[in-house]
Amino acid sequence: MSYVRVATEEAYAPPEMVAMYLELLDQPGVDPGFESLMGFYLRSEAEKPRTVRRRLQDLGEERLADMDAAGVGHAVLSLTTPGTQILDPARAREIAVIANERIAEACRRRPDRFSGLAAVGFEDAPSAVAELERGVKELGLKGLICNSHIKGHYLDEERFFPILEAAEALGAPIYLHPQTPPPAMIKPLLDAGLDGAIFGFGVETGMHLLRLIVRGVFDRFPGLKVVVGHLGEALPYWLYRLDYMHGVQVRAKRYAGSRPLELKPSEYFRRNIWLTTSGMAWAPAIMFCREVVGADRVMYAMDYPYQYAPEEVVAQDALPISPDELRRFYQTNAVDLFGLDVPSQGPCGRGRS
């Protein structure tokens, strides 16, 4: 049985946004997480950051060649972290439009190889809703990218509810992608060099997802679909304790923010949340997540270009699952969730018989 490998967390940066980021890095009082992350990738002359910043800005031959070399048939493109969420509202709107147009153009050129997610400027909810609707209805984009916190604010705040309502109505999944923690929580992580992908991303984004759950967002928007990379930022391993301790806190009325929910926290993972394997090509963790949230909720991602490691594809080809399950993992789950039109031809794997 053959399958097309669909990579679902693949980053893009328009040159205009890179230029804005470089301007921001020169300003006093720059966000420390932004300086740590993008200061490194945009200014360092070491081999990896030079390669990453070149690949980030390419939507053509180099990206396609890298996909071919790794055996990736189709990529879901999205605006790289921190995306619009470090910019002022006017510039955020501008970059969202540019990114959406560029990604949509790449998808039109190569619909067999690319799909994309829409970006918005989250601080201006009305324009964000309009841009999301344009992205999905007019440009053919397949969901919304949210690079976690919006200057220290989170999607469970009512100011963002119009965006969530629009995503639910459109059936557009929200990909909740990490960025470095905001100033209020970054210092002990930054001091130890733990603010980025090694740990800080997971700490911050896992908290964001958990806020959505315990603050009742999925009760208010039961049809909302959220996708989280890195196998759920460690939350699947906490599901038992989350259920237990949330129940204790609600009964004790200890926190105003701990409210009764329609479901247990773990049950939202099986109704509203999907996980990808970006950066986590480790069979024991993948198999555990498949067990606790369901095989239909776990799908492949590469995390290109930050973690471009073709050998990780080989490792995931060897997962101890049947050929049909491998096809679901690589292809069918993503196609069903995002509504992709993935051709049967192209770079693909061959399932084990």
N, C-alpha and C positions, 0 to 999 in steps of 0.2 A: 504493500500500500504506500503510495507516495503522498507527500504533504508539502505545502509551501510554508516556509518559515516566515511568519509575520512578526516583525520586531516592533514593539508598541511604545517604546520610550526613547525616541531618537531626536536629538536636539538640533536646532537651527538658530543662527543669530544673523539678522540682517546687518550689513555694514554700517547703516545709519545708527543702529542701536549700539554697536561697538564704539562708534565715535562719541555718542552721548555718554557711555560708560567711562571712557577715557577722560572726558570733561569732568564728570563727577569725581573721579579719583583725584583730580587736581584741586578740588575744593576743600576748604577747612571743615572739620567736623564730620567727615564722611563716616557712614555706617561701618563699624569695625568688621562685621561679617562680610559686607560687600568688599571692603578693602582686602580682607584676607583671601576671599575667593577670586574675585575678578582682578584684583591687583596682581595676583599670581598669574592667572591665565592670560591676561592681556599685556602684561609688562615683562614677565620673565622671558629670558632668551634660552632657557633650558629646552631640551628637545621636546619633551611632552607638551608643555604649554604652547610652544610654537606650532606643533602639529595640531593640537586641539583647536586653536583659534583659526587656523586655515580651514580645517574640516568643518567647523561650525558654520562657516559662511558659504559653504559650497552646497548647491542643490543639483549638481550635475554629474560630470564624469567621474570625479574622484570618489564621491559618495557611492555612486553606482558600482564602481570598481571594488570598493571596500566591501559593499554588500555581496558582490559576486564572490569575492575571495573568502568570505565567511559563510557562503551558502544561504544568505538571507534573500528571500524573494521579494518581500514587500515591507516597507517601513512606514510607520505612522509618525509623521513629523510634527514637532511642536516647538514653540519658542523656548529657548534655553533659560534656565534659571539665572538671575531672579526675574527675568522677563521685564514686564512693564512695572513690576511692583516696587521698584526702587526709584521710579521716576515721578515727577510731578504730574498731576492729572492731565494737563494739556499734552505733554510729551508722551504720556502713557497711551492716550488715544491715538496719537500720531503713529507710534511704533506698532500698536495693535493692527492698525489698518495696513501699514507697510508689510508686516509679517504675514498677515492673512492673505494679502494679494500675492506675495511671493510664493508662499506655500501652495496656494491654489493654482498658481501658474505652473509650478513644478508637477502638481498632480494632473493638470491638463496635458502637459507634455508627455508624462509617463504614468498614465493611470494604472498600468500594470505593475508599477514599482512603488508608487507613492500614494498615501492618503495623508490627511492632516487634521490637526486640531486648531480651533480658533483661539486667538488671544484677545483679551479686552483690557481696558483700564478700569480696574475694580473700584477705585475711589469715586468714580462718577457712575452710579448705578444705572441711570437712564441711558446714557450713551453705551454702557457696557451691554445692556440688554439689546439695544439696537444693533450693535456690532456683532454680538453673538447670533442674533437672528439673521443678519446679513451673511455672516460666515457660513451658517448651516444651510439656509434656504437659497442663497444666491451663489455662493462660492463652492458649495458642496463639501464643506468641512464636516468632520464627523464627531465633534465634541468640543470641549473647552479645556484649555490648560490653565491651571492655577498653581503658580510656584509658591505654594504654602502661604506664609503670613504676608499681609499687606501692611508694611511698616508697623509691625507689631500687632496688627488686628487680624481677626480670624473669621471664617465664613459663618460661624454660628451667631454672629452679631446681626441684629435685625437690619442694619443698613445694607447688608448684602443679600437679603432675602429676595428682592426682585430678580437678582441674577440666578439664584437657585430655582426660583419659580419658573423662569424662562427655560433653564436647562431641563427641568423636569418636563415641562410642556413640550419641548422639542424632542424629548427622548435622547438628549445629548449627554453622554457621560462626561463627568468632570475628572480629569486626570490631576490628582493632587501630588505635585512633584515637590521635592525638598528644595529649600535654600538654607543658608546659614541662619542660626538663631538670631532673633532681634537683640538690640543692645541690652534689654532688661534681663536676658538669660545667658548671654554668650560668654561672660568673662571667665568663669572657671573652666569652660571648655576651650576657649581660645588660649588661656594660659598654658594648657597642656597639649596644644596642637590637636585638639579633638573636635574643633568646631565644624569641620566639613564632612565629607563623605564617610570618613572613618567612624564617626559616631554622632556628631552634632546634628547632621541631617535627619537621622532617624529619631533622635530625641525630640527635635522640634516638630517634625511632620507627624510622627506618631501621636504627639500630644494634640496636634491640630485635628487629626482624624478622631481621636477619642473625645475631644470637645464636641465635634459634630454629633457623636453618638449620645453622650450623656446630657447634652443640652437640648435634646429632643428634636434635632433637625430632621432626622429621618422619620419621626412621627408626623411632623408638620408637612414634609414632602416625601411621602412613602414611595413615590415612583422615582426618586432621585437615584442616579447611578454614580458611584465614585470609584475611581481606579487608583490604586496606590502601588508604587513600585517597591523594590527591595524586599519583596515578600511581606509587605504590610508593616514595614518599619518595626518589626519584632512583636507587634501586638498579638499575632496568632498564638504566641507562646504564653501569653498572659490571659487568655480568654477565661480560664477557670477562675483565676483570682479576680479578674475584672467583674465577672458576674457576682461572685461572692461578696466582694467588698462594696460594690455599688449597691447591692441589696441591703447590706448592713448600714451604709450611710443614709440611704433613703429612709429606712425604718427609724433611724436615730434622729433624723431631721437635723443632721449636723451642719450641712452646708445648704445655703439657698440655691446653689448651682447644681445640687444633686437632687434631681426631680424624678418622680416615678416615670417609667417608660412603658410603652406598650409591649415591648419585647425585652429579653435579656440583652445586655451589650453584645454578647457573642452571636446572637441571632441576626443582628444587622449585617454581620459578615456574610451570612448566607442569603440575605435578601437584597441588600443595597450596595455591597462592596465587592470589588474584584481586585486580585493581586497579580502583579507581574514579577518576573524573576530578574529584573534589571540589577546588575551588580551582584547577584546572589546565585551563581551557577554552582550550587552545592546540593547534591542529590538528597542528603538527609533532611535538609531544611525544606526543599521543594516537596518531598514526599510527605513530610509532616503537615505542611500547609494544605496539600491536597486532601489529606485525611480529615483535618479539622474544619475546613471551610467548604470543601467540595471540589472535585476535579474540574467542574465546569466554571470554577471561579479563579483558576490559576492559569496564567498564560505567559508566553515567552516575551522577553524584551532584552535588548543588548545594552542600552545606555550609551549609544554612540553619540559623540566621539570620545566621551570621557573615559569609558572603559571598553575600548575596542579590542577584544580578545577573541579571535576566531576559535581558539582552542576551547573556549567555554561552550561554543556550539556543539563541538564534538562531545563534551561532557554531558550536555543535556540530551543529545541523541541517544546516549547510553542509559538514560533513566530506566529503572526496572518497571516499565509499564508496557502494555500491549501496543501493537502498531496502530490500532484504532485510537487508543488513548493518546498516543504521541501526536497523532494528527489533530486531535482536539486541542492538545496543549499548544502546539505550534500555530495552528491555523483556525480551526472552527470556533474556538471560544472567542477569539478576537473578531472574526467575521460576524458572529452573532451579536456581540456586544456593540461594536461600533458601526455595524451595517456596512461592512466593506465589500467591495466587488473585487475579489482576488482571483485572477485567472488561474487556470489549472496548469498552464505552461510557465516556464521560467525556472530560476534556481530553486531547487527543492531537495528535500531529503527523501530517503527511501526507507519506509518502515520495515522493521524486522518481521519476518514471516514466522 
